[in-house]
Amino acid sequence: MKTSKRELHAAMLTFAVGVLCLYSGLLYGVGTLTETDSGSYPFLLGVVLIILSILLLIMPAERRNVDEDHEEAQSLWIRLKRYRPWLFITISVIGFVILNQYGGFVAATLFLLLCSGFADPKNSFITVVSIGALATIASVLIFYYGLNLPLTLFTWG
């Protein structure tokens, strides 16, 4: 079971972020299982990240289907295609934040779902648009009408 430098760095970074989340969760206070405080989510996230970092170290690369020799032989275009999901997801989250401020919850949610749906090149246009529209309607029904959250549905400007 040989761990490459890349796997070791990924595990160390994941572990460090997990420890920071755990620490910040403890600073806010975790509360109890029946009455959670504001630090319970960061605490839980930290525990999950620490467990994942340990799994990254102990699970061999062969079981995760990582072939580093084949990876180096790939062309530049094929290697760049791997970053398509990261790019689309990052743009969708940033766009959600901006559109929620200037366009409202409906526009922001629809943009988030459409942009992240195109992260997978296998998704067709009709599938992405239909899932985006239905999930936006469901989000409005759940969060605005069901939970009565003070969301601005439409804001132009």
CNS distance restraints for C-alpha pairs under 8 A (distance, minus, plus):
assign (resid   1 and name CA) (resid  60 and name CA) 5.76 0.50 0.50
assign (resid   2 and name CA) (resid  60 and name CA) 7.18 0.50 0.50
assign (resid   3 and name CA) (resid   7 and name CA) 6.23 0.50 0.50
assign (resid   3 and name CA) (resid   8 and name CA) 6.49 0.50 0.50
assign (resid   3 and name CA) (resid  57 and name CA) 6.96 0.50 0.50
assign (resid   3 and name CA) (resid  60 and name CA) 7.25 0.50 0.50
assign (resid   3 and name CA) (resid  61 and name CA) 7.54 0.50 0.50
assign (resid   4 and name CA) (resid   8 and name CA) 6.21 0.50 0.50
assign (resid   5 and name CA) (resid   9 and name CA) 6.06 0.50 0.50
assign (resid   6 and name CA) (resid  10 and name CA) 6.16 0.50 0.50
assign (resid   7 and name CA) (resid  11 and name CA) 6.08 0.50 0.50
assign (resid   7 and name CA) (resid  56 and name CA) 7.05 0.50 0.50
assign (resid   7 and name CA) (resid  57 and name CA) 7.23 0.50 0.50
assign (resid   8 and name CA) (resid  12 and name CA) 6.09 0.50 0.50
assign (resid   8 and name CA) (resid  57 and name CA) 6.83 0.50 0.50
assign (resid   9 and name CA) (resid  13 and name CA) 6.06 0.50 0.50
assign (resid  10 and name CA) (resid  14 and name CA) 6.08 0.50 0.50
assign (resid  10 and name CA) (resid  53 and name CA) 7.79 0.50 0.50
assign (resid  11 and name CA) (resid  15 and name CA) 6.00 0.50 0.50
assign (resid  11 and name CA) (resid  52 and name CA) 7.96 0.50 0.50
assign (resid  11 and name CA) (resid  53 and name CA) 4.59 0.50 0.50
assign (resid  11 and name CA) (resid  54 and name CA) 7.05 0.50 0.50
assign (resid  11 and name CA) (resid  56 and name CA) 5.84 0.50 0.50
assign (resid  11 and name CA) (resid  57 and name CA) 6.46 0.50 0.50
assign (resid  12 and name CA) (resid  16 and name CA) 6.10 0.50 0.50
assign (resid  12 and name CA) (resid  53 and name CA) 6.98 0.50 0.50
assign (resid  13 and name CA) (resid  17 and name CA) 6.20 0.50 0.50
assign (resid  14 and name CA) (resid  18 and name CA) 6.06 0.50 0.50
assign (resid  14 and name CA) (resid  49 and name CA) 6.08 0.50 0.50
assign (resid  14 and name CA) (resid  50 and name CA) 6.86 0.50 0.50
assign (resid  14 and name CA) (resid  52 and name CA) 7.58 0.50 0.50
assign (resid  14 and name CA) (resid  53 and name CA) 5.53 0.50 0.50
assign (resid  15 and name CA) (resid  19 and name CA) 6.18 0.50 0.50
assign (resid  15 and name CA) (resid  49 and name CA) 6.35 0.50 0.50
assign (resid  15 and name CA) (resid  50 and name CA) 4.98 0.50 0.50
assign (resid  15 and name CA) (resid  53 and name CA) 5.36 0.50 0.50
assign (resid  15 and name CA) (resid  54 and name CA) 7.79 0.50 0.50
assign (resid  16 and name CA) (resid  20 and name CA) 6.26 0.50 0.50
assign (resid  17 and name CA) (resid  21 and name CA) 6.15 0.50 0.50
assign (resid  17 and name CA) (resid  46 and name CA) 7.24 0.50 0.50
assign (resid  17 and name CA) (resid  49 and name CA) 7.34 0.50 0.50
assign (resid  18 and name CA) (resid  22 and name CA) 6.05 0.50 0.50
assign (resid  18 and name CA) (resid  45 and name CA) 7.01 0.50 0.50
assign (resid  18 and name CA) (resid  46 and name CA) 3.95 0.50 0.50
assign (resid  18 and name CA) (resid  47 and name CA) 6.48 0.50 0.50
assign (resid  18 and name CA) (resid  48 and name CA) 7.43 0.50 0.50
assign (resid  18 and name CA) (resid  49 and name CA) 4.80 0.50 0.50
assign (resid  18 and name CA) (resid  50 and name CA) 5.18 0.50 0.50
assign (resid  19 and name CA) (resid  23 and name CA) 6.04 0.50 0.50
assign (resid  19 and name CA) (resid  46 and name CA) 5.94 0.50 0.50
assign (resid  19 and name CA) (resid  47 and name CA) 7.97 0.50 0.50
assign (resid  19 and name CA) (resid  50 and name CA) 7.07 0.50 0.50
assign (resid  20 and name CA) (resid  24 and name CA) 6.08 0.50 0.50
assign (resid  20 and name CA) (resid  46 and name CA) 7.14 0.50 0.50
assign (resid  21 and name CA) (resid  25 and name CA) 6.01 0.50 0.50
assign (resid  21 and name CA) (resid  42 and name CA) 5.17 0.50 0.50
assign (resid  21 and name CA) (resid  43 and name CA) 5.96 0.50 0.50
assign (resid  21 and name CA) (resid  45 and name CA) 6.61 0.50 0.50
assign (resid  21 and name CA) (resid  46 and name CA) 4.65 0.50 0.50
assign (resid  22 and name CA) (resid  26 and name CA) 6.31 0.50 0.50
assign (resid  22 and name CA) (resid  42 and name CA) 6.19 0.50 0.50
assign (resid  22 and name CA) (resid  43 and name CA) 4.41 0.50 0.50
assign (resid  22 and name CA) (resid  44 and name CA) 7.30 0.50 0.50
assign (resid  22 and name CA) (resid  45 and name CA) 7.33 0.50 0.50
assign (resid  22 and name CA) (resid  46 and name CA) 4.49 0.50 0.50
assign (resid  22 and name CA) (resid  47 and name CA) 6.65 0.50 0.50
assign (resid  23 and name CA) (resid  27 and name CA) 6.31 0.50 0.50
assign (resid  23 and name CA) (resid  43 and name CA) 7.29 0.50 0.50
assign (resid  24 and name CA) (resid  28 and name CA) 6.40 0.50 0.50
assign (resid  24 and name CA) (resid  39 and name CA) 7.07 0.50 0.50
assign (resid  24 and name CA) (resid  42 and name CA) 6.77 0.50 0.50
assign (resid  24 and name CA) (resid  43 and name CA) 7.28 0.50 0.50
assign (resid  25 and name CA) (resid  29 and name CA) 6.16 0.50 0.50
assign (resid  25 and name CA) (resid  30 and name CA) 6.40 0.50 0.50
assign (resid  25 and name CA) (resid  38 and name CA) 7.62 0.50 0.50
assign (resid  25 and name CA) (resid  39 and name CA) 3.95 0.50 0.50
assign (resid  25 and name CA) (resid  40 and name CA) 6.02 0.50 0.50
assign (resid  25 and name CA) (resid  41 and name CA) 7.12 0.50 0.50
assign (resid  25 and name CA) (resid  42 and name CA) 4.81 0.50 0.50
assign (resid  25 and name CA) (resid  43 and name CA) 4.41 0.50 0.50
assign (resid  26 and name CA) (resid  30 and name CA) 6.09 0.50 0.50
assign (resid  26 and name CA) (resid  39 and name CA) 6.19 0.50 0.50
assign (resid  26 and name CA) (resid  40 and name CA) 8.00 0.50 0.50
assign (resid  26 and name CA) (resid  43 and name CA) 6.64 0.50 0.50
assign (resid  27 and name CA) (resid  39 and name CA) 7.15 0.50 0.50
assign (resid  28 and name CA) (resid  37 and name CA) 7.44 0.50 0.50
assign (resid  28 and name CA) (resid  38 and name CA) 6.08 0.50 0.50
assign (resid  28 and name CA) (resid  39 and name CA) 4.63 0.50 0.50
assign (resid  29 and name CA) (resid  37 and name CA) 5.88 0.50 0.50
assign (resid  29 and name CA) (resid  38 and name CA) 6.60 0.50 0.50
assign (resid  29 and name CA) (resid  39 and name CA) 4.96 0.50 0.50
assign (resid  29 and name CA) (resid  40 and name CA) 7.04 0.50 0.50
assign (resid  30 and name CA) (resid  36 and name CA) 6.07 0.50 0.50
assign (resid  30 and name CA) (resid  37 and name CA) 5.04 0.50 0.50
assign (resid  30 and name CA) (resid  38 and name CA) 6.65 0.50 0.50
assign (resid  30 and name CA) (resid  39 and name CA) 4.71 0.50 0.50
assign (resid  30 and name CA) (resid  40 and name CA) 4.35 0.50 0.50
assign (resid  30 and name CA) (resid  43 and name CA) 7.10 0.50 0.50
assign (resid  31 and name CA) (resid  35 and name CA) 5.99 0.50 0.50
assign (resid  31 and name CA) (resid  36 and name CA) 4.52 0.50 0.50
assign (resid  31 and name CA) (resid  37 and name CA) 4.73 0.50 0.50
assign (resid  31 and name CA) (resid  39 and name CA) 7.75 0.50 0.50
assign (resid  31 and name CA) (resid  40 and name CA) 6.92 0.50 0.50
assign (resid  32 and name CA) (resid  36 and name CA) 5.19 0.50 0.50
assign (resid  32 and name CA) (resid  37 and name CA) 7.56 0.50 0.50
assign (resid  36 and name CA) (resid  40 and name CA) 6.07 0.50 0.50
assign (resid  39 and name CA) (resid  43 and name CA) 6.04 0.50 0.50
assign (resid  40 and name CA) (resid  44 and name CA) 6.08 0.50 0.50
assign (resid  41 and name CA) (resid  45 and name CA) 6.06 0.50 0.50
assign (resid  42 and name CA) (resid  46 and name CA) 6.03 0.50 0.50
assign (resid  43 and name CA) (resid  47 and name CA) 6.37 0.50 0.50
assign (resid  44 and name CA) (resid  48 and name CA) 6.29 0.50 0.50
assign (resid  45 and name CA) (resid  49 and name CA) 6.15 0.50 0.50
assign (resid  46 and name CA) (resid  50 and name CA) 6.13 0.50 0.50
assign (resid  47 and name CA) (resid  51 and name CA) 6.25 0.50 0.50
assign (resid  48 and name CA) (resid  52 and name CA) 6.15 0.50 0.50
assign (resid  49 and name CA) (resid  53 and name CA) 6.12 0.50 0.50
assign (resid  50 and name CA) (resid  54 and name CA) 6.36 0.50 0.50
assign (resid  51 and name CA) (resid  55 and name CA) 6.28 0.50 0.50
assign (resid  52 and name CA) (resid  56 and name CA) 6.17 0.50 0.50
assign (resid  53 and name CA) (resid  57 and name CA) 6.57 0.50 0.50
assign (resid  54 and name CA) (resid  58 and name CA) 6.36 0.50 0.50
assign (resid  55 and name CA) (resid  59 and name CA) 5.67 0.50 0.50
assign (resid  56 and name CA) (resid  60 and name CA) 7.94 0.50 0.50
assign (resid  59 and name CA) (resid  63 and name CA) 6.99 0.50 0.50
assign (resid  59 and name CA) (resid  64 and name CA) 7.63 0.50 0.50
assign (resid  60 and name CA) (resid  64 and name CA) 6.98 0.50 0.50
assign (resid  61 and name CA) (resid  65 and name CA) 6.39 0.50 0.50
assign (resid  61 and name CA) (resid  66 and name CA) 5.47 0.50 0.50
assign (resid  61 and name CA) (resid  67 and name CA) 7.86 0.50 0.50
assign (resid  62 and name CA) (resid  66 and name CA) 5.95 0.50 0.50
assign (resid  62 and name CA) (resid  67 and name CA) 7.48 0.50 0.50
assign (resid  67 and name CA) (resid  71 and name CA) 6.24 0.50 0.50
assign (resid  68 and name CA) (resid  72 and name CA) 6.37 0.50 0.50
assign (resid  69 and name CA) (resid  73 and name CA) 6.69 0.50 0.50
assign (resid  70 and name CA) (resid  74 and name CA) 6.58 0.50 0.50
assign (resid  71 and name CA) (resid  79 and name CA) 7.89 0.50 0.50
assign (resid  74 and name CA) (resid  78 and name CA) 6.28 0.50 0.50
assign (resid  74 and name CA) (resid  79 and name CA) 6.58 0.50 0.50
assign (resid  75 and name CA) (resid  79 and name CA) 6.42 0.50 0.50
assign (resid  76 and name CA) (resid  80 and name CA) 6.14 0.50 0.50
assign (resid  77 and name CA) (resid  81 and name CA) 6.24 0.50 0.50
assign (resid  78 and name CA) (resid  82 and name CA) 6.97 0.50 0.50
assign (resid  79 and name CA) (resid  83 and name CA) 7.59 0.50 0.50
assign (resid  80 and name CA) (resid  84 and name CA) 7.19 0.50 0.50
assign (resid  83 and name CA) (resid  87 and name CA) 6.18 0.50 0.50
assign (resid  84 and name CA) (resid  88 and name CA) 6.16 0.50 0.50
assign (resid  84 and name CA) (resid 119 and name CA) 6.08 0.50 0.50
assign (resid  84 and name CA) (resid 120 and name CA) 7.89 0.50 0.50
assign (resid  85 and name CA) (resid  89 and name CA) 5.91 0.50 0.50
assign (resid  85 and name CA) (resid 116 and name CA) 7.68 0.50 0.50
assign (resid  85 and name CA) (resid 119 and name CA) 4.42 0.50 0.50
assign (resid  85 and name CA) (resid 120 and name CA) 6.55 0.50 0.50
assign (resid  86 and name CA) (resid  90 and name CA) 5.96 0.50 0.50
assign (resid  86 and name CA) (resid 119 and name CA) 7.72 0.50 0.50
assign (resid  87 and name CA) (resid  91 and name CA) 6.13 0.50 0.50
assign (resid  87 and name CA) (resid 119 and name CA) 7.78 0.50 0.50
assign (resid  88 and name CA) (resid  92 and name CA) 6.02 0.50 0.50
assign (resid  88 and name CA) (resid 115 and name CA) 6.04 0.50 0.50
assign (resid  88 and name CA) (resid 116 and name CA) 5.64 0.50 0.50
assign (resid  88 and name CA) (resid 118 and name CA) 7.09 0.50 0.50
assign (resid  88 and name CA) (resid 119 and name CA) 5.27 0.50 0.50
assign (resid  89 and name CA) (resid  93 and name CA) 6.25 0.50 0.50
assign (resid  89 and name CA) (resid 115 and name CA) 7.08 0.50 0.50
assign (resid  89 and name CA) (resid 116 and name CA) 5.12 0.50 0.50
assign (resid  89 and name CA) (resid 119 and name CA) 6.80 0.50 0.50
assign (resid  90 and name CA) (resid  94 and name CA) 6.25 0.50 0.50
assign (resid  91 and name CA) (resid  95 and name CA) 5.84 0.50 0.50
assign (resid  91 and name CA) (resid 115 and name CA) 7.47 0.50 0.50
assign (resid  92 and name CA) (resid  96 and name CA) 5.98 0.50 0.50
assign (resid  92 and name CA) (resid 111 and name CA) 6.69 0.50 0.50
assign (resid  92 and name CA) (resid 112 and name CA) 4.70 0.50 0.50
assign (resid  92 and name CA) (resid 113 and name CA) 7.60 0.50 0.50
assign (resid  92 and name CA) (resid 115 and name CA) 5.37 0.50 0.50
assign (resid  92 and name CA) (resid 116 and name CA) 5.94 0.50 0.50
assign (resid  93 and name CA) (resid  97 and name CA) 6.44 0.50 0.50
assign (resid  93 and name CA) (resid 112 and name CA) 6.35 0.50 0.50
assign (resid  94 and name CA) (resid  98 and name CA) 6.41 0.50 0.50
assign (resid  95 and name CA) (resid  99 and name CA) 5.80 0.50 0.50
assign (resid  95 and name CA) (resid 108 and name CA) 7.06 0.50 0.50
assign (resid  95 and name CA) (resid 111 and name CA) 7.12 0.50 0.50
assign (resid  95 and name CA) (resid 112 and name CA) 6.99 0.50 0.50
assign (resid  96 and name CA) (resid 100 and name CA) 5.75 0.50 0.50
assign (resid  96 and name CA) (resid 108 and name CA) 4.59 0.50 0.50
assign (resid  96 and name CA) (resid 109 and name CA) 6.53 0.50 0.50
assign (resid  96 and name CA) (resid 111 and name CA) 6.64 0.50 0.50
assign (resid  96 and name CA) (resid 112 and name CA) 5.64 0.50 0.50
assign (resid  97 and name CA) (resid 101 and name CA) 6.60 0.50 0.50
assign (resid  97 and name CA) (resid 108 and name CA) 7.27 0.50 0.50
assign (resid  98 and name CA) (resid 102 and name CA) 6.40 0.50 0.50
assign (resid  98 and name CA) (resid 108 and name CA) 7.74 0.50 0.50
assign (resid  99 and name CA) (resid 103 and name CA) 4.77 0.50 0.50
assign (resid  99 and name CA) (resid 104 and name CA) 6.31 0.50 0.50
assign (resid  99 and name CA) (resid 105 and name CA) 7.67 0.50 0.50
assign (resid  99 and name CA) (resid 107 and name CA) 6.52 0.50 0.50
assign (resid  99 and name CA) (resid 108 and name CA) 4.80 0.50 0.50
assign (resid 100 and name CA) (resid 104 and name CA) 4.61 0.50 0.50
assign (resid 100 and name CA) (resid 105 and name CA) 5.22 0.50 0.50
assign (resid 100 and name CA) (resid 107 and name CA) 7.17 0.50 0.50
assign (resid 100 and name CA) (resid 108 and name CA) 4.98 0.50 0.50
assign (resid 100 and name CA) (resid 109 and name CA) 7.96 0.50 0.50
assign (resid 101 and name CA) (resid 155 and name CA) 7.78 0.50 0.50
assign (resid 102 and name CA) (resid 155 and name CA) 5.93 0.50 0.50
assign (resid 102 and name CA) (resid 156 and name CA) 5.97 0.50 0.50
assign (resid 102 and name CA) (resid 157 and name CA) 5.38 0.50 0.50
assign (resid 103 and name CA) (resid 107 and name CA) 5.71 0.50 0.50
assign (resid 103 and name CA) (resid 108 and name CA) 6.70 0.50 0.50
assign (resid 103 and name CA) (resid 154 and name CA) 5.92 0.50 0.50
assign (resid 103 and name CA) (resid 155 and name CA) 4.66 0.50 0.50
assign (resid 103 and name CA) (resid 156 and name CA) 5.16 0.50 0.50
assign (resid 103 and name CA) (resid 157 and name CA) 6.89 0.50 0.50
assign (resid 104 and name CA) (resid 108 and name CA) 6.20 0.50 0.50
assign (resid 104 and name CA) (resid 151 and name CA) 7.96 0.50 0.50
assign (resid 104 and name CA) (resid 152 and name CA) 5.50 0.50 0.50
assign (resid 104 and name CA) (resid 153 and name CA) 4.90 0.50 0.50
assign (resid 104 and name CA) (resid 154 and name CA) 4.24 0.50 0.50
assign (resid 104 and name CA) (resid 155 and name CA) 4.71 0.50 0.50
assign (resid 104 and name CA) (resid 156 and name CA) 7.41 0.50 0.50
assign (resid 105 and name CA) (resid 109 and name CA) 5.93 0.50 0.50
assign (resid 105 and name CA) (resid 151 and name CA) 6.64 0.50 0.50
assign (resid 105 and name CA) (resid 152 and name CA) 5.99 0.50 0.50
assign (resid 105 and name CA) (resid 153 and name CA) 4.69 0.50 0.50
assign (resid 105 and name CA) (resid 154 and name CA) 6.47 0.50 0.50
assign (resid 106 and name CA) (resid 110 and name CA) 6.05 0.50 0.50
assign (resid 106 and name CA) (resid 136 and name CA) 6.57 0.50 0.50
assign (resid 106 and name CA) (resid 140 and name CA) 7.33 0.50 0.50
assign (resid 106 and name CA) (resid 153 and name CA) 5.49 0.50 0.50
assign (resid 106 and name CA) (resid 154 and name CA) 6.52 0.50 0.50
assign (resid 107 and name CA) (resid 111 and name CA) 6.05 0.50 0.50
assign (resid 107 and name CA) (resid 154 and name CA) 7.37 0.50 0.50
assign (resid 108 and name CA) (resid 112 and name CA) 6.10 0.50 0.50
assign (resid 109 and name CA) (resid 113 and name CA) 6.17 0.50 0.50
assign (resid 109 and name CA) (resid 136 and name CA) 5.97 0.50 0.50
assign (resid 110 and name CA) (resid 114 and name CA) 6.02 0.50 0.50
assign (resid 110 and name CA) (resid 132 and name CA) 5.78 0.50 0.50
assign (resid 110 and name CA) (resid 133 and name CA) 6.66 0.50 0.50
assign (resid 110 and name CA) (resid 136 and name CA) 5.79 0.50 0.50
assign (resid 111 and name CA) (resid 115 and name CA) 5.85 0.50 0.50
assign (resid 112 and name CA) (resid 116 and name CA) 6.00 0.50 0.50
assign (resid 113 and name CA) (resid 117 and name CA) 5.82 0.50 0.50
assign (resid 113 and name CA) (resid 128 and name CA) 7.79 0.50 0.50
assign (resid 113 and name CA) (resid 131 and name CA) 7.83 0.50 0.50
assign (resid 113 and name CA) (resid 132 and name CA) 5.09 0.50 0.50
assign (resid 113 and name CA) (resid 135 and name CA) 7.84 0.50 0.50
assign (resid 113 and name CA) (resid 136 and name CA) 7.93 0.50 0.50
assign (resid 114 and name CA) (resid 118 and name CA) 6.51 0.50 0.50
assign (resid 114 and name CA) (resid 128 and name CA) 6.02 0.50 0.50
assign (resid 114 and name CA) (resid 129 and name CA) 6.41 0.50 0.50
assign (resid 114 and name CA) (resid 132 and name CA) 5.62 0.50 0.50
assign (resid 115 and name CA) (resid 119 and name CA) 6.95 0.50 0.50
assign (resid 116 and name CA) (resid 120 and name CA) 7.99 0.50 0.50
assign (resid 117 and name CA) (resid 123 and name CA) 7.03 0.50 0.50
assign (resid 117 and name CA) (resid 128 and name CA) 5.49 0.50 0.50
assign (resid 117 and name CA) (resid 132 and name CA) 7.89 0.50 0.50
assign (resid 118 and name CA) (resid 123 and name CA) 6.58 0.50 0.50
assign (resid 118 and name CA) (resid 128 and name CA) 7.03 0.50 0.50
assign (resid 123 and name CA) (resid 127 and name CA) 6.43 0.50 0.50
assign (resid 123 and name CA) (resid 128 and name CA) 6.52 0.50 0.50
assign (resid 124 and name CA) (resid 128 and name CA) 6.30 0.50 0.50
assign (resid 125 and name CA) (resid 129 and name CA) 6.14 0.50 0.50
assign (resid 126 and name CA) (resid 130 and name CA) 5.99 0.50 0.50
assign (resid 127 and name CA) (resid 131 and name CA) 6.02 0.50 0.50
assign (resid 128 and name CA) (resid 132 and name CA) 5.88 0.50 0.50
assign (resid 129 and name CA) (resid 133 and name CA) 6.05 0.50 0.50
assign (resid 130 and name CA) (resid 134 and name CA) 6.10 0.50 0.50
assign (resid 131 and name CA) (resid 135 and name CA) 5.84 0.50 0.50
assign (resid 132 and name CA) (resid 136 and name CA) 5.99 0.50 0.50
assign (resid 133 and name CA) (resid 137 and name CA) 6.27 0.50 0.50
assign (resid 134 and name CA) (resid 138 and name CA) 6.14 0.50 0.50
assign (resid 135 and name CA) (resid 139 and name CA) 5.98 0.50 0.50
assign (resid 136 and name CA) (resid 140 and name CA) 6.25 0.50 0.50
assign (resid 137 and name CA) (resid 141 and name CA) 6.19 0.50 0.50
assign (resid 138 and name CA) (resid 142 and name CA) 6.02 0.50 0.50
assign (resid 139 and name CA) (resid 143 and name CA) 5.76 0.50 0.50
assign (resid 139 and name CA) (resid 144 and name CA) 7.62 0.50 0.50
assign (resid 140 and name CA) (resid 144 and name CA) 5.14 0.50 0.50
assign (resid 140 and name CA) (resid 145 and name CA) 6.73 0.50 0.50
assign (resid 141 and name CA) (resid 145 and name CA) 5.09 0.50 0.50
assign (resid 141 and name CA) (resid 146 and name CA) 5.97 0.50 0.50
assign (resid 142 and name CA) (resid 146 and name CA) 4.58 0.50 0.50
assign (resid 142 and name CA) (resid 147 and name CA) 6.18 0.50 0.50
assign (resid 143 and name CA) (resid 147 and name CA) 5.00 0.50 0.50
assign (resid 143 and name CA) (resid 148 and name CA) 6.30 0.50 0.50
assign (resid 143 and name CA) (resid 149 and name CA) 5.81 0.50 0.50
assign (resid 144 and name CA) (resid 148 and name CA) 4.90 0.50 0.50
assign (resid 144 and name CA) (resid 149 and name CA) 5.22 0.50 0.50
assign (resid 144 and name CA) (resid 150 and name CA) 7.00 0.50 0.50
assign (resid 144 and name CA) (resid 151 and name CA) 6.39 0.50 0.50
assign (resid 145 and name CA) (resid 149 and name CA) 7.64 0.50 0.50
